[in-house]
Amino acid sequence: MKLYQHIELLCAERGINITELCRACGVSRSSLTDLKMGRKQSLSAQTLAKIAGYFSVSVDSLLGVEPAQKDIGFDDFSYALFHETKALTEENKEKLLEMARFFRDQQAKGN
């Protein structure tokens, strides 16, 4: 299966279209149009990683090299959190990590 067709199939499974995928991943719609029209044969590694992360599959699976495994990659929350935290200072990233650890520990204690 060609890469664009595979991405379309994953979008259909999730009930979204290519434009919604591009917005959610922060990738250029034109790059996927070029792929669809045959002006491109593949996408950049960064774009492939974003799309694979969005669908929680490996890049290899996205490329059709290995079967899809839904437990690989980021879930929707982790992916959203990744994008929200990119602009934070290192100090604020550390604070956020401490908060996450605190909540994890509280949950483990049953609180």
N, CA, C and O atoms as a GROMACS GRO file, in nm:
protein
  444
    1MET      N    1   0.085  -0.118   0.000
    1MET     CA    2   0.000   0.000   0.000
    1MET      C    3   0.090   0.124   0.000
    1MET      O    4   0.191   0.129   0.071
    2LYS      N    5   0.053   0.222  -0.079
    2LYS     CA    6   0.131   0.345  -0.085
    2LYS      C    7   0.112   0.426   0.043
    2LYS      O    8   0.011   0.414   0.112
    3LEU      N    9   0.212   0.507   0.074
    3LEU     CA   10   0.213   0.584   0.198
    3LEU      C   11   0.088   0.670   0.213
    3LEU      O   12   0.023   0.668   0.317
    4TYR      N   13   0.053   0.745   0.111
    4TYR     CA   14  -0.064   0.833   0.121
    4TYR      C   15  -0.191   0.752   0.147
    4TYR      O   16  -0.273   0.790   0.230
    5GLN      N   17  -0.205   0.641   0.078
    5GLN     CA   18  -0.323   0.557   0.098
    5GLN      C   19  -0.328   0.502   0.240
    5GLN      O   20  -0.435   0.491   0.299
    6HIS      N   21  -0.212   0.469   0.294
    6HIS     CA   22  -0.207   0.418   0.431
    6HIS      C   23  -0.249   0.528   0.529
    6HIS      O   24  -0.323   0.502   0.624
    7ILE      N   25  -0.202   0.651   0.506
    7ILE     CA   26  -0.240   0.763   0.592
    7ILE      C   27  -0.389   0.789   0.581
    7ILE      O   28  -0.455   0.814   0.682
    8GLU      N   29  -0.443   0.783   0.460
    8GLU     CA   30  -0.588   0.800   0.441
    8GLU      C   31  -0.667   0.694   0.518
    8GLU      O   32  -0.769   0.724   0.580
    9LEU      N   33  -0.619   0.571   0.514
    9LEU     CA   34  -0.686   0.462   0.585
    9LEU      C   35  -0.684   0.486   0.735
    9LEU      O   36  -0.786   0.466   0.802
   10LEU      N   37  -0.571   0.528   0.788
   10LEU     CA   38  -0.562   0.558   0.931
   10LEU      C   39  -0.655   0.673   0.968
   10LEU      O   40  -0.718   0.670   1.074
   11CYS      N   41  -0.664   0.772   0.882
   11CYS     CA   42  -0.757   0.884   0.907
   11CYS      C   43  -0.901   0.834   0.910
   11CYS      O   44  -0.979   0.870   0.998
   12ALA      N   45  -0.935   0.750   0.814
   12ALA     CA   46  -1.072   0.696   0.808
   12ALA      C   47  -1.105   0.617   0.933
   12ALA      O   48  -1.216   0.626   0.985
   13GLU      N   49  -1.009   0.538   0.981
   13GLU     CA   50  -1.031   0.461   1.104
   13GLU      C   51  -1.057   0.551   1.223
   13GLU      O   52  -1.131   0.514   1.314
   14ARG      N   53  -0.997   0.669   1.222
   14ARG     CA   54  -1.013   0.763   1.332
   14ARG      C   55  -1.129   0.860   1.309
   14ARG      O   56  -1.167   0.935   1.400
   15GLY      N   57  -1.186   0.858   1.189
   15GLY     CA   58  -1.299   0.945   1.158
   15GLY      C   59  -1.260   1.089   1.131
   15GLY      O   60  -1.337   1.180   1.159
   16ILE      N   61  -1.141   1.110   1.077
   16ILE     CA   62  -1.096   1.244   1.044
   16ILE      C   63  -1.052   1.247   0.898
   16ILE      O   64  -1.040   1.144   0.833
   17ASN      N   65  -1.029   1.369   0.846
   17ASN     CA   66  -0.977   1.379   0.710
   17ASN      C   67  -0.831   1.425   0.715
   17ASN      O   68  -0.778   1.456   0.822
   18ILE      N   69  -0.768   1.428   0.600
   18ILE     CA   70  -0.625   1.463   0.592
   18ILE      C   71  -0.599   1.604   0.646
   18ILE      O   72  -0.499   1.627   0.714
   19THR      N   73  -0.688   1.697   0.616
   19THR     CA   74  -0.670   1.834   0.663
   19THR      C   75  -0.670   1.840   0.815
   19THR      O   76  -0.588   1.910   0.874
   20GLU      N   77  -0.761   1.768   0.879
   20GLU     CA   78  -0.766   1.764   1.025
   20GLU      C   79  -0.638   1.702   1.081
   20GLU      O   80  -0.585   1.748   1.182
   21LEU      N   81  -0.589   1.598   1.016
   21LEU     CA   82  -0.464   1.535   1.058
   21LEU      C   83  -0.350   1.637   1.053
   21LEU      O   84  -0.272   1.648   1.148
   22CYS      N   85  -0.342   1.710   0.943
   22CYS     CA   86  -0.234   1.808   0.927
   22CYS      C   87  -0.239   1.915   1.035
   22CYS      O   88  -0.136   1.952   1.091
   23ARG      N   89  -0.358   1.962   1.065
   23ARG     CA   90  -0.373   2.063   1.172
   23ARG      C   91  -0.330   2.006   1.307
   23ARG      O   92  -0.257   2.070   1.383
   24ALA      N   93  -0.374   1.885   1.336
   24ALA     CA   94  -0.344   1.823   1.465
   24ALA      C   95  -0.194   1.795   1.481
   24ALA      O   96  -0.140   1.806   1.591
   25CYS      N   97  -0.129   1.759   1.371
   25CYS     CA   98   0.013   1.724   1.377
   25CYS      C   99   0.105   1.842   1.352
   25CYS      O  100   0.225   1.835   1.381
   26GLY      N  101   0.051   1.950   1.299
   26GLY     CA  102   0.134   2.063   1.265
   26GLY      C  103   0.220   2.037   1.142
   26GLY      O  104   0.334   2.084   1.134
   27VAL      N  105   0.165   1.961   1.046
   27VAL     CA  106   0.238   1.934   0.922
   27VAL      C  107   0.170   2.007   0.807
   27VAL      O  108   0.051   2.038   0.812
   28SER      N  109   0.246   2.032   0.705
   28SER     CA  110   0.198   2.104   0.588
   28SER      C  111   0.101   2.019   0.507
   28SER      O  112   0.132   1.906   0.471
   29ARG      N  113  -0.015   2.075   0.478
   29ARG     CA  114  -0.114   2.005   0.395
   29ARG      C  115  -0.057   1.984   0.256
   29ARG      O  116  -0.084   1.882   0.191
   30SER      N  117   0.022   2.081   0.209
   30SER     CA  118   0.076   2.071   0.073
   30SER      C  119   0.173   1.953   0.059
   30SER      O  120   0.183   1.895  -0.049
   31SER      N  121   0.243   1.918   0.167
   31SER     CA  122   0.334   1.804   0.157
   31SER      C  123   0.256   1.674   0.134
   31SER      O  124   0.302   1.586   0.062
   32LEU      N  125   0.140   1.664   0.196
   32LEU     CA  126   0.058   1.544   0.174
   32LEU      C  127  -0.011   1.548   0.037
   32LEU      O  128  -0.031   1.444  -0.025
   33THR      N  129  -0.046   1.666  -0.008
   33THR     CA  130  -0.102   1.679  -0.143
   33THR      C  131   0.003   1.638  -0.246
   33THR      O  132  -0.028   1.566  -0.341
   34ASP      N  133   0.127   1.684  -0.228
   34ASP     CA  134   0.236   1.645  -0.318
   34ASP      C  135   0.257   1.494  -0.317
   34ASP      O  136   0.283   1.433  -0.421
   35LEU      N  137   0.245   1.434  -0.201
   35LEU     CA  138   0.258   1.287  -0.190
   35LEU      C  139   0.144   1.219  -0.266
   35LEU      O  140   0.167   1.124  -0.341
   36LYS      N  141   0.023   1.268  -0.248
   36LYS     CA  142  -0.093   1.211  -0.315
   36LYS      C  143  -0.081   1.222  -0.467
   36LYS      O  144  -0.115   1.128  -0.539
   37MET      N  145  -0.034   1.336  -0.514
   37MET     CA  146  -0.026   1.362  -0.658
   37MET      C  147   0.098   1.300  -0.723
   37MET      O  148   0.114   1.307  -0.845
   38GLY      N  149   0.186   1.240  -0.642
   38GLY     CA  150   0.305   1.177  -0.697
   38GLY      C  151   0.422   1.272  -0.717
   38GLY      O  152   0.524   1.232  -0.773
   39ARG      N  153   0.408   1.396  -0.673
   39ARG     CA  154   0.518   1.492  -0.684
   39ARG      C  155   0.625   1.464  -0.580
   39ARG      O  156   0.739   1.509  -0.592
   40LYS      N  157   0.588   1.389  -0.477
   40LYS     CA  158   0.680   1.342  -0.373
   40LYS      C  159   0.662   1.192  -0.360
   40LYS      O  160   0.553   1.139  -0.382
   41GLN      N  161   0.770   1.124  -0.325
   41GLN     CA  162   0.761   0.980  -0.304
   41GLN      C  163   0.754   0.945  -0.157
   41GLN      O  164   0.711   0.835  -0.121
   42SER      N  165   0.796   1.038  -0.069
   42SER     CA  166   0.792   1.015   0.074
   42SER      C  167   0.782   1.149   0.146
   42SER      O  168   0.768   1.253   0.082
   43LEU      N  169   0.788   1.146   0.276
   43LEU     CA  170   0.783   1.265   0.360
   43LEU      C  171   0.910   1.272   0.442
   43LEU      O  172   0.982   1.173   0.454
   44SER      N  173   0.938   1.388   0.498
   44SER     CA  174   1.057   1.401   0.582
   44SER      C  175   1.043   1.313   0.704
   44SER      O  176   0.932   1.275   0.744
   45ALA      N  177   1.156   1.280   0.763
   45ALA     CA  178   1.155   1.197   0.885
   45ALA      C  179   1.074   1.264   0.995
   45ALA      O  180   1.000   1.198   1.068
   46GLN      N  181   1.087   1.396   1.006
   46GLN     CA  182   1.013   1.469   1.110
   46GLN      C  183   0.862   1.459   1.086
   46GLN      O  184   0.785   1.437   1.180
   47THR      N  185   0.819   1.476   0.962
   47THR     CA  186   0.676   1.467   0.930
   47THR      C  187   0.624   1.326   0.953
   47THR      O  188   0.515   1.307   1.007
   48LEU      N  189   0.702   1.227   0.911
   48LEU     CA  190   0.662   1.088   0.934
   48LEU      C  191   0.647   1.060   1.084
   48LEU      O  192   0.553   0.993   1.126
   49ALA      N  193   0.741   1.111   1.162
   49ALA     CA  194   0.736   1.089   1.308
   49ALA      C  195   0.613   1.153   1.369
   49ALA      O  196   0.550   1.094   1.457
   50LYS      N  197   0.578   1.273   1.325
   50LYS     CA  198   0.460   1.341   1.378
   50LYS      C  199   0.332   1.263   1.346
   50LYS      O  200   0.246   1.244   1.432
   51ILE      N  201   0.322   1.219   1.221
   51ILE     CA  202   0.202   1.144   1.180
   51ILE      C  203   0.196   1.009   1.251
   51ILE      O  204   0.089   0.969   1.298
   52ALA      N  205   0.307   0.940   1.259
   52ALA     CA  206   0.310   0.811   1.328
   52ALA      C  207   0.274   0.829   1.475
   52ALA      O  208   0.198   0.750   1.531
   53GLY      N  209   0.328   0.933   1.538
   53GLY     CA  210   0.296   0.961   1.677
   53GLY      C  211   0.148   0.990   1.697
   53GLY      O  212   0.089   0.945   1.795
   54TYR      N  213   0.090   1.064   1.606
   54TYR     CA  214  -0.052   1.096   1.615
   54TYR      C  215  -0.138   0.969   1.614
   54TYR      O  216  -0.234   0.957   1.689
   55PHE      N  217  -0.100   0.875   1.528
   55PHE     CA  218  -0.177   0.751   1.518
   55PHE      C  219  -0.128   0.642   1.613
   55PHE      O  220  -0.182   0.531   1.613
   56SER      N  221  -0.027   0.671   1.692
   56SER     CA  222   0.029   0.574   1.787
   56SER      C  223   0.078   0.448   1.716
   56SER      O  224   0.053   0.337   1.761
   57VAL      N  225   0.147   0.468   1.606
   57VAL     CA  226   0.210   0.358   1.533
   57VAL      C  227   0.356   0.394   1.511
   57VAL      O  228   0.394   0.511   1.523
   58SER      N  229   0.438   0.297   1.479
   58SER     CA  230   0.577   0.326   1.449
   58SER      C  231   0.588   0.383   1.307
   58SER      O  232   0.499   0.365   1.225
   59VAL      N  233   0.698   0.451   1.280
   59VAL     CA  234   0.723   0.502   1.146
   59VAL      C  235   0.732   0.386   1.048
   59VAL      O  236   0.681   0.394   0.937
   60ASP      N  237   0.796   0.276   1.090
   60ASP     CA  238   0.805   0.158   1.004
   60ASP      C  239   0.668   0.106   0.966
   60ASP      O  240   0.644   0.068   0.852
   61SER      N  241   0.578   0.104   1.061
   61SER     CA  242   0.442   0.059   1.033
   61SER      C  243   0.372   0.154   0.937
   61SER      O  244   0.301   0.111   0.847
   62LEU      N  245   0.393   0.284   0.957
   62LEU     CA  246   0.334   0.385   0.869
   62LEU      C  247   0.385   0.366   0.726
   62LEU      O  248   0.309   0.381   0.630
   63LEU      N  249   0.512   0.332   0.713
   63LEU     CA  250   0.572   0.310   0.581
   63LEU      C  251   0.538   0.173   0.524
   63LEU      O  252   0.571   0.145   0.408
   64GLY      N  253   0.475   0.088   0.604
   64GLY     CA  254   0.438  -0.045   0.557
   64GLY      C  255   0.549  -0.148   0.571
   64GLY      O  256   0.542  -0.256   0.512
   65VAL      N  257   0.652  -0.115   0.650
   65VAL     CA  258   0.764  -0.206   0.669
   65VAL      C  259   0.731  -0.314   0.771
   65VAL      O  260   0.779  -0.427   0.760
   66GLU      N  261   0.650  -0.281   0.869
   66GLU     CA  262   0.609  -0.378   0.971
   66GLU      C  263   0.461  -0.360   0.999
   66GLU      O  264   0.406  -0.252   0.973
   67PRO      N  265   0.395  -0.460   1.050
   67PRO     CA  266   0.252  -0.447   1.082
   67PRO      C  267   0.229  -0.342   1.189
   67PRO      O  268   0.313  -0.320   1.276
   68ALA      N  269   0.115  -0.277   1.181
   68ALA     CA  270   0.080  -0.173   1.278
   68ALA      C  271   0.065  -0.234   1.416
   68ALA      O  272   0.006  -0.340   1.433
   69GLN      N  273   0.119  -0.165   1.514
   69GLN     CA  274   0.102  -0.202   1.654
   69GLN      C  275   0.054  -0.078   1.727
   69GLN      O  276   0.129   0.019   1.740
   70LYS      N  277  -0.067  -0.080   1.772
   70LYS     CA  278  -0.129   0.039   1.831
   70LYS      C  279  -0.064   0.084   1.961
   70LYS      O  280  -0.088   0.197   2.004
   71ASP      N  281   0.016   0.000   2.023
   71ASP     CA  282   0.074   0.041   2.151
   71ASP      C  283   0.208   0.112   2.134
   71ASP      O  284   0.272   0.143   2.234
   72ILE      N  285   0.251   0.137   2.013
   72ILE     CA  286   0.377   0.208   1.990
   72ILE      C  287   0.346   0.354   1.967
   72ILE      O  288   0.251   0.388   1.898
   73GLY      N  289   0.427   0.442   2.026
   73GLY     CA  290   0.410   0.585   2.002
   73GLY      C  291   0.332   0.652   2.113
   73GLY      O  292   0.302   0.593   2.217
   74PHE      N  293   0.301   0.776   2.089
   74PHE     CA  294   0.229   0.856   2.186
   74PHE      C  295   0.080   0.833   2.177
   74PHE      O  296   0.026   0.810   2.069
   75ASP      N  297   0.013   0.839   2.291
   75ASP     CA  298  -0.132   0.846   2.286
   75ASP      C  299  -0.168   0.992   2.261
   75ASP      O  300  -0.080   1.078   2.260
   76ASP      N  301  -0.296   1.021   2.242
   76ASP     CA  302  -0.338   1.157   2.208
   76ASP      C  303  -0.295   1.259   2.314
   76ASP      O  304  -0.248   1.368   2.280
   77PHE      N  305  -0.311   1.224   2.441
   77PHE     CA  306  -0.276   1.316   2.548
   77PHE      C  307  -0.126   1.345   2.548
   77PHE      O  308  -0.086   1.461   2.558
   78SER      N  309  -0.045   1.241   2.538
   78SER     CA  310   0.100   1.260   2.539
   78SER      C  311   0.145   1.344   2.421
   78SER      O  312   0.233   1.429   2.434
   79TYR      N  313   0.085   1.320   2.306
   79TYR     CA  314   0.121   1.396   2.188
   79TYR      C  315   0.085   1.544   2.206
   79TYR      O  316   0.165   1.631   2.174
   80ALA      N  317  -0.034   1.571   2.258
   80ALA     CA  318  -0.077   1.709   2.282
   80ALA      C  319   0.014   1.775   2.386
   80ALA      O  320   0.053   1.891   2.369
   81LEU      N  321   0.047   1.703   2.491
   81LEU     CA  322   0.134   1.756   2.595
   81LEU      C  323   0.272   1.788   2.539
   81LEU      O  324   0.332   1.890   2.574
   82PHE      N  325   0.322   1.702   2.452
   82PHE     CA  326   0.452   1.725   2.389
   82PHE      C  327   0.453   1.859   2.316
   82PHE      O  328   0.547   1.937   2.331
   83HIS      N  329   0.349   1.886   2.238
   83HIS     CA  330   0.344   2.011   2.163
   83HIS      C  331   0.324   2.133   2.253
   83HIS      O  332   0.378   2.240   2.226
   84GLU      N  333   0.247   2.118   2.359
   84GLU     CA  334   0.223   2.229   2.450
   84GLU      C  335   0.347   2.267   2.529
   84GLU      O  336   0.361   2.382   2.570
   85THR      N  337   0.437   2.173   2.550
   85THR     CA  338   0.553   2.198   2.636
   85THR      C  339   0.678   2.239   2.559
   85THR      O  340   0.778   2.274   2.621
   86LYS      N  341   0.675   2.235   2.427
   86LYS     CA  342   0.795   2.265   2.349
   86LYS      C  343   0.851   2.404   2.378
   86LYS      O  344   0.973   2.423   2.379
   87ALA      N  345   0.765   2.501   2.401
   87ALA     CA  346   0.810   2.640   2.421
   87ALA      C  347   0.843   2.673   2.567
   87ALA      O  348   0.887   2.784   2.596
   88LEU      N  349   0.823   2.579   2.658
   88LEU     CA  350   0.851   2.606   2.799
   88LEU      C  351   1.000   2.613   2.826
   88LEU      O  352   1.081   2.552   2.756
   89THR      N  353   1.036   2.689   2.929
   89THR     CA  354   1.175   2.693   2.972
   89THR      C  355   1.210   2.559   3.036
   89THR      O  356   1.121   2.483   3.074
   90GLU      N  357   1.337   2.532   3.047
   90GLU     CA  358   1.380   2.407   3.110
   90GLU      C  359   1.332   2.401   3.255
   90GLU      O  360   1.294   2.294   3.304
   91GLU      N  361   1.332   2.514   3.323
   91GLU     CA  362   1.285   2.519   3.462
   91GLU      C  363   1.137   2.481   3.470
   91GLU      O  364   1.098   2.403   3.557
   92ASN      N  365   1.056   2.535   3.380
   92ASN     CA  366   0.913   2.502   3.381
   92ASN      C  367   0.888   2.358   3.338
   92ASN      O  368   0.794   2.295   3.387
   93LYS      N  369   0.969   2.306   3.247
   93LYS     CA  370   0.956   2.165   3.209
   93LYS      C  371   0.984   2.076   3.329
   93LYS      O  372   0.915   1.976   3.350
   94GLU      N  373   1.084   2.111   3.408
   94GLU     CA  374   1.117   2.033   3.528
   94GLU      C  375   1.002   2.038   3.628
   94GLU      O  376   0.968   1.937   3.689
   95LYS      N  377   0.941   2.157   3.646
   95LYS     CA  378   0.827   2.170   3.737
   95LYS      C  379   0.710   2.083   3.690
   95LYS      O  380   0.645   2.017   3.771
   96LEU      N  381   0.686   2.083   3.561
   96LEU     CA  382   0.577   2.002   3.507
   96LEU      C  383   0.604   1.853   3.528
   96LEU      O  384   0.513   1.777   3.562
   97LEU      N  385   0.728   1.813   3.510
   97LEU     CA  386   0.765   1.673   3.533
   97LEU      C  387   0.746   1.637   3.680
   97LEU      O  388   0.699   1.527   3.711
   98GLU      N  389   0.782   1.727   3.769
   98GLU     CA  390   0.762   1.702   3.913
   98GLU      C  391   0.613   1.686   3.944
   98GLU      O  392   0.575   1.599   4.023
   99MET      N  393   0.530   1.769   3.882
   99MET     CA  394   0.385   1.759   3.904
   99MET      C  395   0.332   1.624   3.856
   99MET      O  396   0.252   1.560   3.924
  100ALA      N  397   0.378   1.580   3.739
  100ALA     CA  398   0.333   1.452   3.685
  100ALA      C  399   0.374   1.338   3.778
  100ALA      O  400   0.295   1.247   3.803
  101ARG      N  401   0.495   1.345   3.829
  101ARG     CA  402   0.540   1.241   3.923
  101ARG      C  403   0.457   1.243   4.050
  101ARG      O  404   0.423   1.137   4.104
  102PHE      N  405   0.425   1.362   4.098
  102PHE     CA  406   0.342   1.376   4.218
  102PHE      C  407   0.206   1.309   4.196
  102PHE      O  408   0.160   1.231   4.280
  103PHE      N  409   0.142   1.341   4.082
  103PHE     CA  410   0.010   1.282   4.053
  103PHE      C  411   0.020   1.131   4.038
  103PHE      O  412  -0.069   1.059   4.084
  104ARG      N  413   0.124   1.082   3.974
  104ARG     CA  414   0.143   0.938   3.958
  104ARG      C  415   0.155   0.872   4.094
  104ARG      O  416   0.093   0.768   4.120
  105ASP      N  417   0.237   0.932   4.183
  105ASP     CA  418   0.255   0.876   4.317
  105ASP      C  419   0.126   0.878   4.397
  105ASP      O  420   0.096   0.783   4.469
  106GLN      N  421   0.049   0.986   4.385
  106GLN     CA  422  -0.079   0.995   4.455
  106GLN      C  423  -0.176   0.890   4.406
  106GLN      O  424  -0.248   0.828   4.485
  107GLN      N  425  -0.178   0.869   4.276
  107GLN     CA  426  -0.266   0.768   4.218
  107GLN      C  427  -0.227   0.629   4.265
  107GLN      O  428  -0.313   0.546   4.292
  108ALA      N  429  -0.097   0.603   4.273
  108ALA     CA  430  -0.049   0.472   4.319
  108ALA      C  431  -0.087   0.447   4.465
  108ALA      O  432  -0.107   0.332   4.505
  109LYS      N  433  -0.097   0.553   4.543
  109LYS     CA  434  -0.136   0.541   4.684
  109LYS      C  435  -0.287   0.532   4.700
  109LYS      O  436  -0.338   0.507   4.810
  110GLY      N  437  -0.360   0.552   4.588
  110GLY     CA  438  -0.505   0.544   4.594
  110GLY      C  439  -0.570   0.674   4.635
  110GLY      O  440  -0.687   0.674   4.675
  111ASN      N  441  -0.500   0.783   4.627
  111ASN     CA  442  -0.557   0.915   4.662
  111ASN      C  443  -0.606   0.988   4.541
  111ASN      O  444  -0.657   1.100   4.553
   0.00000   0.00000   0.00000
